[in-house]
Amino acid sequence: MSIGAVLASLRDDFPEVTISKIRFLEAEGLVEPHRTPSGYRKFSPADVERLAYVLRMQRDHYLPLRVIREHLDAIERGESPPALPSAGDTRPGPLEEADRELVAVGEVPSGVRLGRAELLAAAEAGEPELAEWEYYGLVAPGPDGGYDGEALQVARLVAELGRFGLEPRHLRAMKAAADREIALVEQVVAPLRRHRNPQTRAHAEATARELATLSVRLHAAMVQAGLRTRG
């Protein structure tokens, strides 16, 4: 099956699924479709079944991808997958929410550009809020005046935090922490980016994404641990 046919077959049960998400799950190693000599993806029925399992575990049990991968590995070995969380444990904590946000970022098509009005509509915010976000450096337009998928994700999260009474000025510490993490990642990958070998430079980008993911998850784990000790 082509990726378009897979999307059509999954849409009835998972209306939120997109081609971008299927590609993201492939990039994460959760499904490995066959590639034709010309590079087109061809999915087998088993591939579609794996995708449905991943989507179901995310939707119904809030499982992060690393846990879903453990389930799939166990099934491939002919073993029973780990027990699913009970109904009382299905509410995601900070670490699970971080995984869900990372998945959401990965679903945003690369190269997407939003105008100011489109960003406001998608984030369910008004012009005064966006102006304040920009003043504090939380959201910034690109050189063309448009906003990319990451800016949209930040805007949505800032708006959500605002519903709990957290104003942009309260989020300056998060912005400063993110800037320090960016500098740390750049310190690691800068030598790779300067390399003449194109494969090494490509490896630098993959390394930067992996470090960013680990950084987000570490932050979420620390918050979760801190909240538990104070509970």
NUPAMAR-176366 format. One line per 4 residues: for each residue z, x, y of N, C-alpha, C. Coordinates in pm, whole numbers, plus 50000, padded with zeros to 5 digits. Atoms other than C-alpha are relative to their C-alpha. Layout:
BEGIN
Z X Y Z X Y Z X Y; ...
This chain:
BEGIN
50000 50084 49881 50000 50000 50000 50000 50088 50125; 49996 49930 49872 49933 50113 50354 50131 49968 50070; 49876 50024 49928 50221 50132 50600 49998 49862 50067; 50011 50134 49943 50090 49816 50767 50028 49892 49898
49974 50098 50105 50095 49629 50436 50147 49999 49962; 49857 49992 50028 50449 49753 50370 50079 49923 50106; 49933 50070 49890 50557 49626 50711 49989 49849 49980; 50020 50143 50019 50408 49284 50638 50083 49947 49884
49923 50047 50116 50582 49263 50299 50150 49997 50026; 49857 49993 49971 50922 49351 50447 50042 49904 50111; 49966 50075 49880 50904 49137 50759 50071 49868 49972; 49936 50128 50028 51009 48812 50591 50152 50016 49986
49857 49977 50021 51345 48954 50485 50064 50082 50112; 49948 49911 49896 51381 49209 50766 49910 49991 50124; 50090 50021 49886 51215 49072 51080 50010 50109 50107; 49984 49898 49897 51352 49361 51289 49930 50131 49963
50059 49873 50043 51173 49632 51086 49871 50027 50077; 50120 49958 49929 50898 49827 51261 49937 50117 49927; 50066 49882 50057 50645 50092 51166 50077 50126 50039; 49923 49884 49955 50851 50336 51372 50122 50022 49912
49882 49986 50084 51156 50263 51159 49962 50051 49862; 50046 49953 50131 50963 50312 50835 49971 50149 50006; 50028 49857 49984 50840 50647 50963 50128 50081 50016; 49873 49931 49982 51193 50740 51068 50071 50017 49866
49935 49991 50131 51331 50661 50721 49927 50100 49910; 50075 49898 50074 51052 50871 50573 50040 50140 50047; 49961 49870 49946 51141 51159 50806 50138 50041 49953; 49864 49973 50047 51503 51128 50688 50006 50021 49849
50004 49973 50143 51389 51168 50327 50043 49886 49911; 49956 50114 50079 51486 50819 50213 49885 49936 49922; 50118 50044 50074 51132 50741 50100 49893 50107 50018; 50102 49896 49996 50846 50976 50016 49867 49944 49950
50129 50056 50043 50510 50796 50009 49899 50109 49969; 50110 49909 50032 50205 50960 49863 49910 50016 50122; 50093 49975 49890 49968 51120 50113 49860 50024 49943; 50138 49979 50040 49591 51094 50072 49950 50132 50058
50054 49875 49945 49376 51405 50136 49978 49994 50151; 50021 50014 49855 49307 51267 50484 50131 49977 50075; 49870 50010 49935 49682 51230 50553 50058 49861 50010; 49948 50136 49990 49724 50853 50520 50113 49978 49899
49889 50032 50090 50049 50721 50369 49957 49889 49904; 50020 50104 50099 50027 50520 50047 50133 49977 49928; 49869 50033 50055 50344 50343 49936 49985 49929 49867; 49997 50067 50130 50412 50245 49577 50098 49883 50005
49899 50107 50005 50608 49931 49478 50142 50055 49999; 49867 49940 50002 50904 50162 49408 50041 50045 50140; 49969 49959 49862 50880 50298 49764 50044 49880 50083; 49966 50121 49925 50886 49945 49906 50138 49949 49960
49869 50043 50048 51186 49862 49689 50111 50088 50060; 49902 49909 49939 51370 50171 49821 50022 49964 50147; 49989 50037 49859 51294 50072 50179 50082 49872 50017; 49925 50125 49993 51425 49722 50119 50148 50024 49973
49860 49969 50031 51743 49865 49967 50068 50064 50120; 49944 49933 49882 51799 50092 50269 50027 49899 50111; 49985 50098 49893 51742 49810 50516 50111 49900 49970; 49896 50096 50038 51970 49575 50322 50139 50062 50015
49870 49933 49988 52253 49831 50307 50040 50019 50146; 49970 49986 49857 52225 49890 50682 50039 49866 50061; 49978 50131 49938 52211 49522 50773 50126 49931 49950; 49892 50079 50059 52467 49378 50533 50132 50076 49988
49879 49923 50025 52713 49664 50487 50025 50111 50101; 49983 49901 49893 52667 49887 50795 50010 50143 49946; 49989 49867 50059 52626 50190 50569 49916 50099 50078; 50082 49896 49937 52514 50512 50740 49900 50057 49900
50108 49953 50085 52203 50682 50606 50048 50099 49893; 49953 49901 50097 52394 50965 50438 50062 49931 49877; 49939 50072 50111 52587 50711 50225 49891 49927 49920; 50111 50068 50069 52271 50513 50145 49925 50100 49913
50069 49896 50077 52110 50839 50031 50077 50032 49872; 49918 49978 50119 52402 50893 49792 49980 49887 49899; 50026 50114 50088 52346 50544 49654 49866 50017 49928; 50133 49985 50058 51976 50611 49598 49997 50114 49899
49996 49886 50094 52045 50948 49434 50068 49959 49870; 49930 50046 50121 52292 50783 49195 49911 49909 49917; 50091 50092 50071 52040 50511 49107 49891 50078 49928; 50105 49918 50062 51773 50774 49039 50051 50074 49877
49942 49931 50117 52011 50953 48801 50040 49902 49890; 49963 50100 50099 52066 50627 48616 50146 49963 50004; 49858 50030 49986 52422 50595 48745 50020 49879 50090; 49967 50110 49909 52593 50309 48923 50029 50059 50138
49972 49949 49866 52598 50359 49301 50146 49980 50036; 49861 50019 49957 52935 50394 49477 50027 49855 50039; 49963 50138 49968 53124 50071 49532 49977 49971 50147; 50023 50041 49862 53031 49882 49845 50133 49964 50065
49875 50035 49933 53299 49827 50109 50029 49851 49987; 49961 50141 50009 53495 49503 50084 49971 49931 50131; 50034 50078 49880 53442 49226 50335 50084 50041 50119; 49913 49962 49890 53738 49344 50540 49969 50137 50057
50031 49864 49957 53596 49696 50565 49860 50014 50057; 50139 49989 49960 53244 49610 50678 49980 50014 50149; 50016 49982 49856 53311 49621 51049 49986 50149 50030; 50022 49858 49981 53167 49955 51162 50100 50061 50096
49915 49923 49911 53395 50214 51315 49914 50089 50088; 50076 49913 49910 53297 50478 51573 49895 50084 49930; 50095 49913 50071 53132 50703 51314 49879 49920 49953; 50112 50084 50046 52923 50419 51169 49915 49954 50118
50075 50041 49881 52829 50299 51517 49912 50114 50050; 50081 49885 49959 52711 50651 51600 49875 50011 49914; 50116 49996 50088 52486 50646 51294 49900 49891 50035; 50089 50110 49965 52347 50307 51396 49925 50030 50129
50066 49966 49874 52274 50431 51747 49894 50107 49979; 50099 49896 50028 52098 50739 51611 49876 49940 49933; 50114 50069 50061 51882 50513 51395 49921 49926 50107; 50068 50076 49894 51805 50296 51699 49916 50092 50087
50078 49904 49920 51697 50601 51898 49877 50045 49923; 50113 49957 50081 51478 50712 51610 49891 49896 49987; 50099 50107 50011 51304 50374 51608 49914 49987 50125; 50077 50013 49877 51184 50407 51968 49872 50082 49987
50124 49924 50012 50814 50504 51957 49995 50113 50102; 50011 49887 49909 50752 50847 52103 49895 49970 50106; 50096 50018 49892 50577 50845 52437 50012 49866 50071; 49986 50130 49934 50700 50497 52535 50041 50022 50145
49967 49993 49858 50715 50450 52913 50027 49860 50051; 49961 50128 49944 50892 50168 53089 50005 50010 50151; 49983 50008 49856 50867 50066 53451 50143 49959 50032; 49862 50032 49958 51181 49996 53653 50038 49858 49961
49972 50139 50033 51158 49621 53606 50014 49981 49850; 49992 50011 50145 51098 49661 53233 50132 50055 49948; 49873 49942 50042 51402 49886 53195 50115 49904 50031; 49894 50093 49962 51621 49639 53383 50003 49880 49906
50006 50116 50089 51501 49352 53166 50052 50036 49860; 49960 49959 50135 51552 49546 52841 50150 50029 49993; 49857 49967 49999 51901 49662 52944 50086 49883 50048; 49930 50118 49948 51991 49317 53083 50092 50039 50115
49923 49952 49885 52103 49477 53409 49923 49968 50127; 50061 50024 49871 52032 49439 53779 49972 50129 50074; 50036 49883 49920 51895 49673 54041 50123 50076 50050; 49882 49923 49954 52242 49758 54184 50061 50085 49890
49944 49922 50111 52362 49868 53839 49916 50124 49973; 50087 49886 50027 52058 50088 53780 50012 50105 50110; 49985 49905 49890 52092 50245 54124 50129 50081 49986; 49873 49930 50017 52455 50330 54047 49992 50096 49881
50016 49911 50114 52365 50474 53707 49925 50127 50040; 50078 49884 49956 52108 50697 53871 50081 50089 50095; 49917 49924 49906 52354 50801 54143 50093 50095 49925; 49908 49918 50079 52592 50930 53877 49928 50085 49895
50076 49915 50092 52313 51096 53679 49999 49954 49856; 49998 50051 50137 52349 50874 53374 49860 49966 49951; 50138 50035 50030 51988 50754 53382 49912 50059 50108; 50091 49939 49901 51694 50928 53549 49856 49970 49961
50141 50022 50030 51325 50840 53578 49928 50132 49980; 50082 49881 50017 51056 51084 53476 49919 50029 50124; 50082 49963 49884 50813 51257 53712 49906 49889 50045; 50091 50109 49967 50586 50951 53695 50074 49875 50047
49922 50116 49958 50871 50718 53794 50036 49905 49887; 49970 50084 50115 50888 50568 53445 50119 50051 49921; 49884 49967 50082 51163 50573 53184 49958 50005 49853; 50036 49988 50140 51141 50686 52823 50099 49924 49912
49916 50074 50093 51304 50545 52510 50146 50042 50004; 49862 49953 49993 51612 50764 52542 50071 49944 50123; 49941 50058 49879 51670 50643 52898 50036 49854 49977; 49971 50140 50031 51649 50286 52771 50126 49988 49915
49882 50005 50085 51907 50357 52502 50127 50029 50080; 49885 49968 49915 52142 50517 52755 50034 49881 50089; 49977 50114 49912 52098 50223 52991 50068 49886 49926; 49939 50108 50078 52183 49973 52719 50147 50030 49969
49862 49964 50034 52496 50164 52618 50090 49998 50123; 49922 50003 49876 52612 50208 52977 50029 49856 50040; 49980 50141 49967 52560 49836 53036 50104 49937 49908; 49904 50054 50095 52756 49755 52721 50142 50046 50034
49869 49949 49961 53044 49979 52829 50050 49929 50127; 49963 50070 49878 53037 49804 53166 50063 49865 49974; 49942 50130 50034 53123 49477 52995 50147 50012 49962; 49860 49975 50029 53455 49637 52900 50074 50054 50122
49935 49956 49877 53527 49731 53259 49983 50147 50032; 50024 49858 49974 53407 50093 53237 49884 50014 50098; 50102 49983 49898 53216 50180 53553 49934 50138 49986; 50069 49871 50010 52963 50465 53591 50087 50119 50038
49915 49888 49960 53222 50679 53769 50096 50040 49888; 49913 49967 50113 53437 50656 53456 49926 50081 49894; 50080 49937 50105 53151 50797 53249 49955 50141 50037; 50040 49865 49959 53112 51122 53443 50047 50105 49900
49951 49904 50099 53325 51301 53184 49909 50005 49879; 50093 50003 50113 53088 51187 52908 49870 50073 50035; 50122 49932 49956 52789 51308 53110 50022 50151 50004; 49971 49856 49995 52956 51646 53169 50009 50058 49859
49989 49954 50139 53038 51676 52797 49862 50011 49936; 50136 49996 50054 52677 51593 52707 49924 50120 50053; 50068 49885 49941 52550 51858 52948 50045 50130 49934; 49950 49881 50068 52775 52117 52783 49944 50011 49858
50057 49999 50134 52650 52016 52438 49853 50038 50004; 50142 49964 49984 52289 52041 52559 49987 50151 50019; 50005 49856 49976 52357 52394 52686 50028 50078 49872; 49967 49933 50125 52510 52487 52351 49882 49997 49903
50118 50011 50087 52209 52356 52157 49888 50090 50050; 50106 49915 49943 51970 52533 52395 50027 50147 49971; 49965 49861 50028 52158 52857 52338 49958 50038 49858; 50036 49972 50139 52090 52828 51964 49848 50004 49981
50144 50015 50030 51723 52723 51977 49909 50078 50096; 50084 49930 49902 51601 52919 52283 49923 50116 49939; 50077 49890 50060 51509 53232 52080 49886 49950 49912; 50106 50054 50086 51310 53016 51837 49885 49945 50083
50105 50058 49916 51121 52841 52118 49913 50108 50064; 50077 49893 49938 51011 53176 52260 49913 50075 49899; 50073 49928 50104 50864 53288 51928 49851 49969 50008; 50145 50020 49995 50488 53334 51902 49949 49911 49887
50044 50077 50115 50464 53164 51564 50018 49850 50028; 49989 50144 49974 50385 52790 51613 50097 49931 49904; 49909 50062 50096 50578 52703 51295 50145 50026 50038; 49865 49970 49956 50885 52877 51430 50039 49913 50119
49971 50086 49884 50857 52684 51757 50023 49856 49955; 49979 50135 50053 50823 52360 51560 50137 49990 49933; 49867 49997 50063 51133 52461 51363 50109 49991 50106; 49903 50007 49891 51313 52500 51695 50026 49855 50040
49984 50140 49962 51249 52135 51782 50077 49923 49893; 49928 50067 50109 51366 52018 51439 50147 50041 50000; 49863 49951 49995 51676 52235 51471 50076 49934 50115; 49935 50063 49885 51751 52093 51816 50038 49856 49969
49969 50139 50035 51731 51736 51683 50117 49993 49902; 49892 50001 50098 51957 51819 51389 50134 50034 50065; 49877 49963 49931 52214 51990 51612 50049 49886 50089; 49961 50113 49916 52208 51694 51851 50064 49890 49916
49944 50102 50089 52269 51455 51562 50140 50038 49954; 49869 49955 50045 52557 51663 51430 50102 49994 50113; 49910 50004 49884 52705 51685 51780 50049 49859 50026; 49962 50141 49978 52700 51306 51823 50097 49954 49893
49913 50044 50109 52856 51252 51482 50136 50068 50006; 49872 49932 49984 53124 51515 51545 50084 49932 50107; 49928 50069 49893 53216 51344 51871 50056 49868 49950; 49955 50129 50051 53235 51006 51698 50114 50017 49901
49895 49976 50098 53446 51150 51415 50131 50036 50069; 49880 49963 49926 53689 51304 51664 50064 49878 50068; 49948 50121 49938 53721 50975 51851 50066 49912 49896; 49944 50084 50107 53778 50788 51525 50134 50056 49953
49876 49939 50044 54043 51039 51414 50110 49985 50106; 49901 50013 49893 54216 51028 51753 50054 49860 50012; 49956 50139 49993 54227 50650 51759 50092 49964 49883; 49918 50030 50118 54371 50642 51409 50142 50055 50018
49867 49941 49984 54658 50875 51500 50082 49925 50105; 49928 50072 49895 54743 50658 51801 50020 49853 49968; 49992 50142 50034 54712 50327 51623 50137 49959 49949
